[in-house]
Amino acid sequence: MRIFAIVGTPHNGNTRAITDLFLDEFRAGGAEIDELVLPRDFGETCLGCANCILHGEDKCPHYGKTAPIVERMEKADLIILSTPVFVGSCTGALKELLDHFAYMWLVHRPKEVMFGKTGLIITSAGGSGVKQTVKLLRSNMSFWGISSVHSYGVTTMKMNGNYADYKDKDKIKKQVRSAAGKVAKSVERRKVSFGTKFLFGIFKMSQKNGWNKTDSDYWKEKGWLDGMKPF
């Protein structure tokens, strides 16, 4: 199993510690792990020019930096998005990266390889915000075409700490071990859900209208408007 872990902050707090617990479980099973830490490895802000959607991803001002990241995503069986909760959401650095991938959404130009992947969201909060953060990240992964998206979030009620100091640390370890096993099984199944297939069908109809030539040309080249499917 190949894993690409996108970590939303270089801070070594609760989320980093829990992420490492997951990665250790996967390594024990023989997984290969590739890791991107933000903003160290990517710190560009989306300019909102919409070039990626309207004219092609290679027209993005930051294409030289985003293209290698997309390639790493494509090679992975499991994509992990890991972030602490910052003001009720993911870190700004992670959101900035996700903004660059709008063109990959099902409504635009989804990549075939994404339909067979599994996603995992890892987050923690000192207070509230876990559910909102998971919802945001799940939405991004789902619209990339990933059907099987797992999540693990915990509220520690403690800021700037480490899960090792958390009173339920043994409980977290057991939960992580169980969750990691379920994720690994999901990777093996590579199942595309009815919901993903349904959305694909809805956006297929919109592409026939050709409102954005770059998108509609892409769908035509893939044969998706003539009955072929990416799954």
N, C-alpha and C positions, 0 to 999 in steps of 0.2 A: 504494500500500500504506500502510495506517495501522498505526502501531506504538505500543503502550503498554508502556513500560519501567518496571518496578517495581524500584528499586534499594534493596537492603537496608541500606545504610549511607551516610552522607555523607562517609566517609573516602575520600580520593583516593589509593588504593593500587593494587595490581596489578589487582584486579577492576574498579575504575572505569576504569582505562586500557584494559583489554581490552574492556570494554563500549563505550567510546568508539570503539574500532577497528571494532566491529560496526556501531555507529550511523552512523559515517562511510561505511561501505560501503553501508548502506541509503539514506542521504541521497543518495549519488551516483546511486542508481537512482531517485530522485524520491520517496522515502518521506516521509510526514508523521509526526513523532515527538512523542509526548506522554510526559512523564516524571514519575514519582512517586518522591520520595526519602524514605526512612524513617530515623529516626522524625520527621523534620521535617514531613512532610505528613500523617502519621497516627501517633499514638503511644499509642493506647488499648489496654489489655489486656483480652482476652476474660475475662468474669467467670464463665463456665461455667454460666450460668443456663439455657441450652438454649432460651430463648424463640424464637430464630430458627428452630429445628427444630420445636418443639412448637406454636408459636402464630403463626409468620410472621416473616419477616426485619424487618418494620417494627416489631416488638416488641423488637428489640435495643436496649439502652440507648445504643448508639453509631450507630444507624441514620442519623442526620443526617450522619454522616461517612462511613459505609460506602457508602451509596446512590450518591453521586456517583462513587465509585471504581468501583463495579460498572458504572455507565453508561459510564465511560471504557473499561472492559474490553470491554463489548458493542460499542463502536464500532470496536474495533481488529481488524485482520486477523491481526496477530502480537502475542502477549503475551510479554514477556521478564521472567523472574525472574532478577535479578542479585544475587549475594551472595558475600562472602568466606566461607571456612570459619571458624566460631567454635566451638571446642571440639567438633569433629567434626560440626558441623551448620551450618545457615544462621544468620544473625543472629537474635537474639531479636526484633528489631523486625519482621523479615519473618514470622517464625513467628506473632507476635501478629496480624498482618494476616490471614494464612492461616486462623487459628483462627476468624475472623469469617465465613468463607465456607463453613463446614461444611454449611450448609443447601443449598448449590449442588451438592453431590456427587450422583452418579447415584442413590444409594440414597434420596435425599430429593427435592429439587426442582431438577433440572438445567435450565439455560436452553438453549433451542433454538439460539441463536446460537453457543454455545460449540462445538457439534459441527463447525462449519465452519472453526474457527480453527486456527492453528498456534502452537506454543509453543517457546520457546528458553530454556534454562537456561545461565547463565554463572557460573562460579565459579572461584576459585583458592585455594590453600592454601600456607602456608609449610612444611607437613609433610603429615600424613595428613588424610583426611576428604573428599576430593573425591567419591569414589564414593558414600559415605553421603549426602552433601548432594544430589547429583544424584538419587539414588533417592527421597529424601523429596519433593523438588520435583516430580519426574516423577509421583509418585503423586498429588499434589494436582491437577496439571494433567489427568492422565488421568481422574480421578474428576470433574472438571468436564465431561468429555465431549470433551476435546481428544485426538484420535487421534495427530496428528503432533507429537511433542515431540522437539526436537533439543537437544543439550547440547554445551557446550564447557567443559572443566575442565582446569586445569593446576596441577601442583605445582612451585612455584618454589624451594622450600627456602630461602626468604628472607622474613622477616617485615618488615612495615612499610616495604616498598620500593615500587618502581614497575617495571612490566615493562620500562621503558626501560633499566633497569640490569641486567636479566636477560640472561645470556649467550646465550640462544636467542631474543632478541627478534625477529630477522628470521624465524626459523622460525614464531613465533607469528603474525606478520603474514600469512605465507603461509597458515597454517592457518585463520586468521580469514576471509581473503578467500575461500577455498574453501568454508568452512562457511556463510558468509553467502550465497553463491550457491545452495547446496543448500536453505537455508531459504527463500529467495525463490521458488524453484521449487515448494517444498512449499505455500507460500501460494497460488500460482496453481492448484494441483491441488484443494485443499480436499477431500481424500479422508477418508472415515470408515472406519476399519479394522473388520475382522471382530471383533476383540477388543472394541472399543467397542460394537458392535451386540450382541454376545453378552452383555456385562454389562448392557446396557439391557434385554435380554430377561429376564435373571435377576431384576433388580430390579422389572421389570414384574410378575412373578409374586408377588413379596413385597408389592407395592402392592395387589394384589387382596385380600390378607388384611386390609388397612386397619388395621394396627397403630398408625399415627399418622394421625389424621384430616386434619390440615393437609396432609400429604404426599399421601395418597390422593385428597383433594378436588382437589388441584392436577393430579394425573395424569388424573383424570376430566374436568376442565375442558379439558385439552389434547387429550382424545380418545385418549390413549395406551393406555388400557385397552380401547379398542374397535377397535384395529388401526392407528390413525394413529401415525406416527413423526416424530421431530424431524429426520430426516435423509433 
